[in-house]
Amino acid sequence: MSLSIRPFAAPAGAEVIGLNVDRIDATAFAQVHKAFLDFGFLVFRDQHLTPESHAAFSAKFGPLKTHILKQYLLPGSDFILVLSNKRVDGKPVGLEDAGRYWHTDVSYEDLPPLGSMLYAMEIPPEGGDTLFANQYAAYAALPADLKNRIAPLKARHVFNYSKLAAAPGSVREKLTPEQEKQLNGAVHPVVRTHPETGRKALYVNPGFTVAIEGMAEQEGQALLQELWSYATAPDVVARQVWQPHDLVLWDNRCLMHHATTYPTQYVRHMHRTTIAGTRPV
C-alpha cells in the first residue's frame, strides 16, 4: 500500500497510512514532513518500535534533546522519557502524571523543542486520551484590537516542578540540586512566528506561563486568562484516542496539548522523544 495522508475532521491532525517508519525513504519523509507542517500532529498506526528505532525516526526531524527529568529516562537511553504508571518493586518506572494540564512541552527553556514523539506501548481501555489545541486557529480567532495589544508582548515561562510534586497523590521524585539550578525559566513572545511555515500562533500556556513581562500581576493574569479562553476553546481542540502501537508526532511551535486522566487500575505505558528547537521569535 502506498503512503497517504488522511486529515482528521478536527482543527488539527492527520493519520499517516501505509508507512512503516522503520523503513521510510527520502521521498516518503518529504511527504510526512509536509503533512507535519500542514496539520500540526500526525498519527502513525501499528508501529512496532524499539527504543533505538523510535529515536532514529525522531532524529530525522532534528537533533534530539534529553529531558531535565533524567530520573525518568529509559535506562541506557539519553533521549527516551518514560511516561508510565507501571511499578517495579513498588517504585514507578516512569512519570505517572505527566501533562495533565494544558501546556507546550518545555516552553520554560530558552530553546524549547520543535516537536515531541510519543509511542503507545500499553494503553488503558478507557481514558488517557491526548487533546491538542491548534494555536494558529486560536490566534486567528482573536479580535483585531487584542492582536494589536499582544503583538509586542513577552511572557515568562517557568517549570514549577515542586508544586506538581507536592500535589495530592503525586509520587514524583524530588529534583536534585543540579536540576533545580537549571530551572531558571525563559521569556518568549506571546505570539510566535513559526520558523518553517511563517504563520503566527499564540505561545502562552496555562502549564508554564506565569506572567506577562513588564505588566502588573493582576493585569497580566487577566490578559493570560483571556488568551487561554481562545487557546483552549472547543473549536480549536482535537482529540487523540490512543490505540496500541500508535506513534504520534506533534509540533510544539503551534500546538498545546493536555493528557486526560484514566482509571488507575489500568496501565498507560509510553515512550517519548523530544526534538530540539530554536528560540521563539
ZIKA-V8944 format. One record per residue. N is the residue number from 0. RES is the residue in three letters. PSI is psi in whole degrees, 0 to 359 (* if undefined). OMEGA is omega in whole degrees, -180 to 180 (999 if undefined). NEAR is the number of other ideal C-beta (glycine too) atoms within 12 Angstrom. Layout:
N/RES/PSI/OMEGA/NEAR
N/RES/PSI/OMEGA/NEAR
This chain:
0/MET/135/-179/8
1/SER/157/-179/11
2/LEU/135/174/25
3/SER/158/-180/16
4/ILE/125/180/26
5/ARG/103/178/20
6/PRO/145/175/21
7/PHE/155/173/25
8/ALA/67/-174/11
9/ALA/169/-178/27
10/PRO/353/178/32
11/ALA/164/170/39
12/GLY/151/176/38
13/ALA/156/176/34
14/GLU/134/176/31
15/VAL/120/-174/39
16/ILE/137/174/22
17/GLY/30/-178/20
18/LEU/128/166/31
19/ASN/113/-172/22
20/VAL/344/175/37
21/ASP/340/-174/21
22/ARG/44/-179/16
23/ILE/134/178/26
24/ASP/179/-174/15
25/ALA/322/-180/10
26/THR/314/179/13
27/ALA/321/-179/26
28/PHE/320/178/23
29/ALA/321/179/15
30/GLN/318/179/24
31/VAL/317/-178/34
32/HIS/319/177/28
33/LYS/317/180/19
34/ALA/323/177/31
35/PHE/315/179/40
36/LEU/327/-178/31
37/ASP/322/-168/25
38/PHE/349/173/33
39/GLY/315/172/42
40/PHE/149/-177/43
41/LEU/141/177/45
42/VAL/125/176/42
43/PHE/112/-176/40
44/ARG/155/169/26
45/ASP/49/176/21
46/GLN/140/-179/31
47/HIS/92/-168/19
48/LEU/144/164/29
49/THR/164/175/19
50/PRO/325/-179/26
51/GLU/317/-179/20
52/SER/327/174/24
53/HIS/311/180/39
54/ALA/321/-178/33
55/ALA/318/178/21
56/PHE/318/179/37
57/SER/319/-175/40
58/ALA/347/176/24
59/LYS/338/-179/28
60/PHE/348/179/34
61/GLY/171/179/28
62/PRO/144/178/21
63/LEU/153/177/32
64/LYS/149/178/33
65/THR/156/180/27
66/HIS/149/180/36
67/ILE/332/-179/27
68/LEU/69/-175/32
69/LYS/338/180/23
70/GLN/346/179/26
71/TYR/14/174/33
72/LEU/149/175/28
73/LEU/129/179/31
74/PRO/129/-180/14
75/GLY/358/-179/12
76/SER/140/175/23
77/ASP/350/-168/20
78/PHE/350/-178/31
79/ILE/111/176/39
80/LEU/130/-178/39
81/VAL/121/175/37
82/LEU/109/-169/40
83/SER/150/170/34
84/ASN/12/175/33
85/LYS/153/176/23
86/ARG/145/175/16
87/VAL/123/-176/13
88/ASP/37/177/7
89/GLY/357/-177/8
90/LYS/135/178/15
91/PRO/139/177/25
92/VAL/350/-179/30
93/GLY/186/179/34
94/LEU/115/-172/36
95/GLU/324/-169/34
96/ASP/35/-175/29
97/ALA/133/166/38
98/GLY/31/-179/36
99/ARG/46/179/28
100/TYR/159/179/25
101/TRP/130/-180/35
102/HIS/167/169/39
103/THR/127/-171/46
104/ASP/127/169/44
105/VAL/35/178/40
106/SER/352/-180/42
107/TYR/7/175/31
108/GLU/155/-180/31
109/ASP/325/180/20
110/LEU/77/-177/24
111/PRO/159/-172/37
112/PRO/149/172/39
113/LEU/310/-175/38
114/GLY/174/177/42
115/SER/153/-179/49
116/MET/117/-173/45
117/LEU/129/-176/44
118/TYR/123/-177/41
119/ALA/111/179/36
120/MET/317/173/31
121/GLU/138/-179/26
122/ILE/152/176/31
123/PRO/156/179/26
124/PRO/346/176/16
125/GLU/149/179/16
126/GLY/186/180/22
127/GLY/22/177/38
128/ASP/170/173/27
129/THR/128/176/41
130/LEU/139/177/35
131/PHE/132/180/47
132/ALA/123/-176/47
133/ASN/110/-176/38
134/GLN/348/165/46
135/TYR/311/-178/35
136/ALA/323/179/30
137/ALA/315/179/42
138/TYR/317/-178/34
139/ALA/331/-178/24
140/ALA/349/-178/25
141/LEU/142/172/30
142/PRO/152/-176/15
143/ALA/321/-179/12
144/ASP/327/178/10
145/LEU/321/175/22
146/LYS/316/-180/21
147/ASN/322/-179/12
148/ARG/319/-173/19
149/ILE/351/-175/33
150/ALA/318/-177/19
151/PRO/359/-169/15
152/LEU/154/174/30
153/LYS/156/-177/26
154/ALA/153/178/38
155/ARG/135/179/29
156/HIS/134/-177/37
157/VAL/141/174/27
158/PHE/99/-179/33
159/ASN/71/-175/24
160/TYR/320/-177/31
161/SER/323/178/17
162/LYS/318/179/18
163/LEU/318/-179/29
164/ALA/333/-179/23
165/ALA/356/-179/13
166/ALA/146/179/16
167/PRO/130/178/9
168/GLY/351/-179/14
169/SER/139/175/19
170/VAL/24/179/24
171/ARG/139/176/24
172/GLU/149/177/21
173/LYS/153/176/16
174/LEU/151/173/23
175/THR/161/176/15
176/PRO/324/178/9
177/GLU/318/178/11
178/GLN/319/179/23
179/GLU/322/-178/16
180/LYS/337/-179/10
181/GLN/348/-175/23
182/LEU/64/179/25
183/ASN/346/-176/16
184/GLY/179/-178/24
185/ALA/159/177/29
186/VAL/128/-178/28
187/HIS/159/175/40
188/PRO/144/175/31
189/VAL/326/174/42
190/VAL/123/179/35
191/ARG/152/176/37
192/THR/122/-178/25
193/HIS/128/-174/31
194/PRO/343/179/23
195/GLU/322/-178/22
196/THR/338/-177/20
197/GLY/4/-179/14
198/ARG/152/180/24
199/LYS/142/180/27
200/ALA/147/171/42
201/LEU/143/179/50
202/TYR/55/170/41
203/VAL/143/-177/46
204/ASN/145/-177/39
205/PRO/334/-177/29
206/GLY/321/-171/33
207/PHE/343/-178/36
208/THR/122/-172/41
209/VAL/341/-175/27
210/ALA/155/170/27
211/ILE/126/-178/31
212/GLU/134/176/25
213/GLY/11/-178/16
214/MET/141/176/22
215/ALA/146/-172/12
216/GLU/312/-176/15
217/GLN/317/179/12
218/GLU/318/-180/16
219/GLY/317/180/25
220/GLN/323/177/20
221/ALA/319/178/16
222/LEU/316/179/29
223/LEU/316/179/35
224/GLN/321/178/18
225/GLU/315/179/25
226/LEU/320/-179/38
227/TRP/336/176/30
228/SER/329/174/24
229/TYR/321/-174/33
230/ALA/333/-177/45
231/THR/17/179/34
232/ALA/144/-177/25
233/PRO/327/-175/18
234/ASP/1/173/18
235/VAL/4/-172/33
236/VAL/134/173/32
237/ALA/154/-178/34
238/ARG/128/172/26
239/GLN/110/174/38
240/VAL/111/-170/27
241/TRP/143/168/33
242/GLN/154/178/23
243/PRO/135/177/22
244/HIS/19/168/25
245/ASP/142/170/33
246/LEU/125/-178/40
247/VAL/129/177/47
248/LEU/129/177/46
249/TRP/157/-176/45
250/ASP/108/-179/45
251/ASN/350/-178/46
252/ARG/347/-178/46
253/CYS/6/179/45
254/LEU/149/159/49
255/MET/163/175/49
256/HIS/167/-172/44
257/HIS/121/176/31
258/ALA/133/178/37
259/THR/161/-178/27
260/THR/171/178/23
261/TYR/160/179/26
262/PRO/130/-171/14
263/THR/351/177/18
264/GLN/350/180/11
265/TYR/162/-179/19
266/VAL/134/170/26
267/ARG/109/-172/39
268/HIS/117/-173/32
269/MET/156/175/43
270/HIS/137/-179/42
271/ARG/137/170/47
272/THR/159/-180/45
273/THR/129/-176/40
274/ILE/126/-174/37
275/ALA/147/-179/27
276/GLY/194/-178/35
277/THR/170/-180/24
278/ARG/128/179/22
279/PRO/139/176/35
280/VAL/*/999/18
